[in-house]
Amino acid sequence: MSDHDRTRPERTLARLLLGHLPGRRDRSLQDLATALLRDREGHSPVLDAVNTTLAVRRDLTYWLRLEPRRHWSRLTHRPVPHAGPDRPLSLLCPSRGRVGNLGSFLRSVHRTAVKPGRVEVMVYVDEDDPALPAYRRMFARTAKIWPSLGACRLLVGPPEGVPQAWNALAARARGDLLMMANDDQLYVDHGWDTTLDNRVTQLTALHGDDVLCLYFDDGQYTDGGRDFPIVTRSWYDTLGYFTPTVFQQWEVERWVFDIALRLERCHPVPGVFVEHRHYQDYKAPFDETYQRHRVTREKSLADHALFLATESQRAAEAERLRRVMAPASGQGSAPTTGPAVPGTADPIPARTAAPATVLPDPWFAGRLAASRARMAAEATAWRDRVAPGTAPHTLPLWTDGRPATGSEANFPATLDVLAAIPEIGAARDGTAVLEWWPAGSDAATSGGAPQRSTTLLALSGTPGVRLRLDGCAHPLPADGCLTYEAASSRETRNDGPDGALLLALGTARPDVDHRSEG
């Protein structure tokens, strides 16, 4: 925090309060709150005021949105029988300085599970946590507070970090499914446990084995992004760990999901919502635990750079899991529909192989989609100001590891989004180009380097846009991204009545081991 901000508490307060508006949150707000906690040893009048508003927001959300949803899910829940026994479930939850939060989490798990007796909750607390006595008192009373809940076990150990804590809990877990958890979660939908059972039964019947990674909707990613992986016992026993410990924190879950995506074993559990009260979404007050685990931008970039450099390790881990999968799995010879599963109305659609040209969306696709409105406003202002005519027009925004000349004045919000993406902002070869396609225009471009990918984001006017990649038609999502191999030839045509604005990002492909080059 600058000296200027230290002398202007009203300015700092205003900046933090504006974070209640999603469009006004940027990466500096959490750093600002962290600095206040550190400088004032957790006691800042400015932060106290902001936290009061965050607590009010959290409580209003709970009573106006979460509780009504929980009641409705209970009223409308219809038990669906599944084949096989009830699976023991292990929730693995590190916690520090949040006895109240943990109590709310346990209560939510207890009252939304149909069969809470088979749910094991394991909590890791650092041995130097000042709140440790309060945790011990809570766990001494769990059998009385939540009599129907399965075993609640407290593990106390050295403060080695969140990934290490998850692994320590997983090593002692007894469940068939190991579920990543945090003390800032709330289980909302009734019957999440039986819904999870049915989903695992479906997928096991489809794949012929139970090497699976699943996830619930946690409300943090509006584009349906993944968080808090759930893995089967077969997955854990094969790899011998729950989470990698080479990262400081932020790439841990992405490592697990990346392996699952390579195996085509990454599956959502539809119909289950688990609220994640994350501070960066202004769903919870800033506290010292968040400050303790806060990863600075430099550390986050270092973690992401390490993730990109460990592609071969993740490929090797996927291969280890592939060896214990059913022989037919992943061979692309599945029938059009999967086998019917007891208790389900319809058969499960089998996996279909995606064209080689199209790639899975990168992790930052959700960030682009969430910032779409701000970037579209700047692109539209540029279009209106420049009026580039009736032919397709491109404008470089980012090249050679920095903003393109002249872009800073007209695209501050867009450049802020790009700078926060390590593949663009921290890479010397990341590119971003704004494309304008007037009504009736069309053009073809030849392919680029095979080690690179292009991610397209529609900013406006996309209903009439038609894309062909290597001669095959591909729809462009109106509110999402399309990622494809940069080596592909691309034909673009706008048949709509209005012009269209697209943002094209060029990055290194994360699924290619670049260390072997040159």
C-alpha positions, 0 to 999 in steps of 0.5 A: 500500500502506498504512502498516499493511500495510508494518509487517505483512509477515506479513499481506501474505504471507497475503493474497498466498498466499490468491490461490492460491484462485480465490475469494480473488483480488480486484483489490487483489492485483495492486496490492499485488504491484505496490506491493511491486515498486515500493517495494523495487525488485523485491526484497521478501522477501514477494514472493520467498516468494510467487513461490516458491510461484507457480513451484512451482505453474507447474511442477506444472501444466506436468508434471502437466497440460500435458505429458500433454496435449501427449503425448496430442494428439500420439498422437491427432493425425490429419492432415486434408488441406485444400484450397489451399497451406499458409499462412505464419503470423506470430506477433507477440510483444512481450517484455521481460526474459523471455528464459527465457519467450520460449525456452519459448514458441518451444520450444512452438511448434516442437514442436507445429507439424506444419509449423514451417517455415512459422511466422515468429516476430517478437519486439519488444524495447525498446532500453532493455531490460537483457536485450537482449544476452541476446535477441540471443544467443538469436536468433543461435542459433535456427537451431541450437536450433530448426532446423525453425522458420521465420524468427525475427526480432528487432526492437529499437525504442523503448519505446512500449508493447505495442500499438505493438510489435504494430503494428511487428511486423505491418508487417514480417510476411510471413504470411497470418495475423497471430497475436497472441502473448505471451511468457507463452504455451505452445502445447500441442496438437499440430497447431495449425497444420494445425488453423488451416489447416483452420478458415480453409479452412472459413470461407473456403468458408462466407463466400466471402472471407477477412476473418476473425478467429479465436482459440484457447482460452487457458484464461484465461476459463472461460466460453470468452471470447476472447483473442489475436486472429488476423486474415487478411492481407485484414483487416490490409491493409484496416485498415492496422493490427493493434491500435489505439494509442489505449488503454494496453493492456487494451481493445486485443484487445476492439477487434479482437473487437468489430469481428469480432463486428459482421461475424459474423466472430469464430470460435474454432478448436476443439481447440487449447489455448494456455496463457496463464500470466497473473499475475492467474490465479496462473499465473506469478510477479510480475516487473518486466515485469508491474509495468511494464505493470500498469494501475491501476484508474483507468487501466483504467476510463479505457481502458474509458470510451474504448472506450465512447466510440469505438463509432462508430469501431469501426462505421466500421472494420467498414464498411471491412471489409464493403466487401471482403467477399463481396456475400452476406456478412452478408445473412442469406440463408445456407442451413441448412447450409454447403458441404462442405469437403474433409477435414471429416466434416460441412458447416459450419452456416451462420450464423443470425440471432439474434432482435433482442431478444437481444444478444451477452453483454457482456465482463463476462459471464465475470466474473459467471459466475466469481463466481457461487458467491460471489454465490449464497451471499449471495443464498441467505442473504438469501432464507433470512433474509428469506423474502419469501413466495410472490410474486416479490420484487426487491431493488435492489443498485446504483442511481444509481452506488452501492450501494443503501441497506442492501446493503453489510452483506449483499452485500459480495462481490456489490458488489465484483464490481459495483464492478469493472464500469465499466458498473455501478461507474463509471456513474451509470446502472448498476443491479443487482437481485436477483430471487426467483422462488418455485415457481409464480410468474409475472409480466410486465414492460414494456419500458424504454429502447431504448438500454439492455440487461439482463443476467440471471445465474442464481444458483440454481434455474433448471431450471424458469424460463421466459422470454419476450421480446416473446412469444418463448421464450428459454432461461436458461443455468444457468451463464451469462448472457442479455442482451437489449434493455431495451425488450423486454417480459419474461414470467417463470414458474417451473414448477420445484419450487424457487425461483429467484434471478436477478441482473439488471444494467441497463447502457447498450448498447455497440452504441448511440452515446450521444453523439448523445443530448440 
